[in-house]
Amino acid sequence: MNRAGNHFLFNKTRLAPTPSGFLHLGNIYSFVITVALARSSGAKVLLRIDDADRERTNKVFVQDIFDTLSYLDIPFDEGPLTIPEYETIYSQVHRMDTYYKALHQLRDAGKLFACTCTRTQVVHGPDSVYPGTCRHKNIPFDAPNVSWRIIEDETELEVKGVDGSITKAQLPANMRNFIVRKKDGFPAYQLTSLLDDIHFGIDLVVRGEDLWASTLAQLYLASLLGSNTFSNTSFYHHPLISGADGNKLSKSEGATSVHYLRDHDDAAGIYTLLAHTLNISGSASGWTDLARLIYNSDYLPGISGLDL
């Protein structure tokens, strides 16, 4: 990260959708913020499809990512344009060796323990916080149907903001002993996201404020793996967009999915709908118009001087 006048310059950021459902307005909102920050700070944009969860990955949803980005004319500079290109070059399956190497590094360094607890057991615990049930059981790592969890400590982590600010925090209670390898043997999100950001040279991460705990988990993992690269990454956690019921938007085939909206409106109509969903007045014919509406509305705290 470098500074040019009053602005910070970055090398690369990413759009990182998961192909487990149709993209919705919340995804587009995050994409627009990401691309606007990238264009304003000189960063390139990578399209990275997070498909390490093989059970939930579906080609229909992969194609929806391409179709949606094309329909809404959301630009990116690196990444796949078609399913064959995604499958042969960019899928996370091609980086599995890197993930497993990191898992073995953590295991051999004594930073992990094996766990047989189910999701239901954890969810039904106090505040859904994992109580460390298996931490001292010495369950073999190669035992069947076990996940691998981090042995955490009270390390103080530093999160760099896009404005150069530093926020200090520790892992929250619900992220202690987080999972890095699932019971199916596949690496978990916190590990794959971290290693992919390192692999692709990402130095600007834009994500929803609900992923603050994930940012801390990944910074903690980076410290265990000795990655100074990721510890120097800057982050922006944007406010979430809510549906009519007041809850965070999620993937669905309903009226908030772009898959549905593409059959009923043009790109300008979808962008204008998104602005109105954010309670921002005005119309938008494209992503740059929407970005200006969002930024000019002071909807995003801690960001100023947008230059598209």
N, C-alpha and C positions, 0 to 999 in steps of 0.2 A: 504494500500500500504506500502510495506517495501522495504528497499534497501539491496541488497546483492552484496558487492563489488561495481562495477560501474553500476550495473543493478538494476532496480526496479522490485519488485515482486508483482504480483496481484493475487487475488483469482479466479475471474471468469469474462469472457467476453461473448459476444453472437453474433450469427448470427441471424438476425431478418428480414427475407424476408416477403413481403406481397403477399398473393396468389391472385393477381389481374392480373396476366399475366405470361408468361413463363420467367424463369430466363434467363439473357443474360450475355454477356462477362463482362459487368461492375459489375454485381453481383459477378461473380467468382473472379474478380480482388479484390474486397473488402473482400470477404471471405478469400482469400489466405493471404492478409495482416493481417486480424484479427487472423487467426489460427497461422500464423508465429509469431506474437507478443505474442500470448498466450503461445505457446510452448517455446518461448525465455524468458518469464517472469514467467513461472510456473503456469499460469492461466488455469483453466478448461474452456471449451467452451460449452455454452448452445445453442441449436437450439430452437429459439422462433419464432413461426409463428404469425405474426401480422394480425389477422383476425377480428378485432373489426369492420371494415367497412363491415358489413354483405351484403350490396348490391353488392359489388365488389368481395367478396370472392367466389371462385369457386373450387370445389374438383379436377378438372382437373389440376389446377395450384398448389394445395397442393401436389398432387401426383408428379408433375413435380419437386418440391423441393426435395422430397425424391429420385427420379430417378436421378436427376442431381448430388446431393451430393454423391450418391452411384457410379455413372458412373465415376466421377472424383476423387473418393476416398478421399474426403475432410472430415477429422475426426471431430467429436464432442463428448463430454463426457456425455451430459445430454440432454434430449428432446425426442420427439417421433420418432419412426422408421416407423410407419405405419399410415394410415388414422384412423383406429379404435382407436389407442392409442392417436393420436392427438385429436380426437373428444371427447374421454371420460375423458382425463386428462389435456391436455395442451392447448386446445383452450381458447382464451380470454373470451369466453362466461362464463367460470367457475369463472372468476374474476370480473364479472359485479358488484356484491355487493360492492367490494372494490372501484371500479371506482365511483359508485353512492354515496357511503359514502363520498368520497373526494369531489365530486361535491357539496353535501349538506353542507359539512364543509365550503367550499369556499363561497357558497351562504349565509349561516347563518352569516359568518364573514364580510359580506358586500364587498366581493372582486369581485363580478360579477355583470353584468347587462344583461338584455334580449335584443335581437336585431332582427329586422325583415328584415334587409337589405339582398338583394340577392348577390350572388357571382358576377353577372354581374355588379351590381351597384358599387361594390368595385373595380373590375378590370378596369372599365372605369373611375375611379377617378384618381386624380393626382398621378402618379407613382404607381398606384395600392395600395395605402396606405389607410387603413380604417380611415375615418376622425372623428370617434366618433359620428356618426349621432344619434345613439339611447342611448348614454351614460346617458343622463339626462332626458329621456322621461318617466322613471319609468314604463316601460312595464312589466306587470306581468310575472313572471317566468313560470307560468303554462298556459300562453296564447298559442294558437295553432300556429304552424309553426314559432317558435322562436329559435334562437341559444343563447347560453350563452357565453358571452365574459368576459375576464379578465379586471379588472380595474388596469391598470399598474401605476407604479410610476417611478422615475428616480434612482432606486436602482442600485448601482454599483455591478456587478456580477464578481465573480472570477472563471475562467476556469483553471483547473489543467491539465497540459500536462503530457504525459507519462514519460518525463524526469524530472519531478518535478517542471517545470517552472509554473508561474502563469501569466495569461493574464486577465486584467481587462477590462470590457466592460459593456455597457448598452443595453437594448433591442433595436434593430434597429427599424426604423420607420415602416417597413412592418410587424413587429411582435407585435406592441403595440395593446392592446385589442384583442389578439388572441383568437380563439374559443376553448372552452374546452368541450362544449356539442353542437352537431349538431342539425339541425332542425328536424331530424328524431328521436331525443331523445337519440341517442347513444353517448357515450363519444367520444371525438375527440383524434386524434393521440398524441398530446403533453401530454395529461393527461395519456393515457393508457401506452405509452412508459415509462414515468417516473415511474408510479406505478409498472409496470412489472419489471423494473430494480431494484427497491427497493425490491419487492417481492422475486426475485430470487437471490439477493445478488450480483448484478453486480457492480464491482468497476473499470472496464476498458471498455470504449465504443469506438469502432472504427467505423467511419462513414465518408462519403464524405464531402468535404469542403463546398458543397452546403447546408449542414445541420448545419452549424455554428449557424444560427439564431434559429434553433430548440433546439440546446444545450443551448443557452441563455434562451429561453422560458422555458425549462424544469428546469433549475437551478432556475429561478425566481419562478416557480410553487412550487418547493421544499422548497423555503424559505417561501412561504405563508402557506404551509402545515406543516412547522416545521420539515422537514426531514434533519437532519445532515448527514444521510447516503449518500444521493445522492450528497450533496455538497462536499463530500470527494472523489467522483468518478473522475478518470483521463480519459482524452479524447485524441484521435488522429484523426484529420480530414485530410484524405488523398486527394491528387489531383484526379480530375475526369478523367475518360477515355472517349474519344470522338469518335464518328463515323466518317465515311468518309466525312460527310457534316460539320464536325467541332462541331456539337452539342452533348450534353450529351447523352449517350446511354439510351434508354428507353425500357420497356418491349414490345416485339412484337413477331410475329411468323416468322420474317424475318431471314436473314442470320446471325445476331448477337445473336439470341436466341440459347441456348444450346440444346433446344428441336429439332431445325433444325439441328444443327451441329452433334448431336449424331447419326443421320442417315447417315452422310457423312464422319465421321472421328472418330478415336479412341481418348482416353483421351490425349495421348501424342501430337497428332496433334492439339487438341483444346488448350492445354496449350501453345504450340509453336505459334499458331495463335495469342493467347492473347499477348504473348511477342512481336510479330511483330506489333500488333496493338498499343502497347505502344512504338513502335520504338526502341525496345531493341533487339539486335542481339543475336542469340543463340537458342538452342533447349531445350525443357523441357519435361521430361517424366512424371512428376507428380507435385503436388503442392509445394513440397519442392524445386525442381529445379527452378520452376518459382519464388518462393519467393527469392531464392538466386540471380537470374538474376535481379529481381526488386531492391533488396537492394544493390547489387553491382553496379548498374547503377546510384546510387545516385538519383533515381527517387523520393524517399520519403524524403522530408526535415525533419530534426529534429530527425532522428532515426539512431542509429549506434549500432554496437556490436551484431548483430543478431546471436543467438546461437540455432540452430535447433537440 
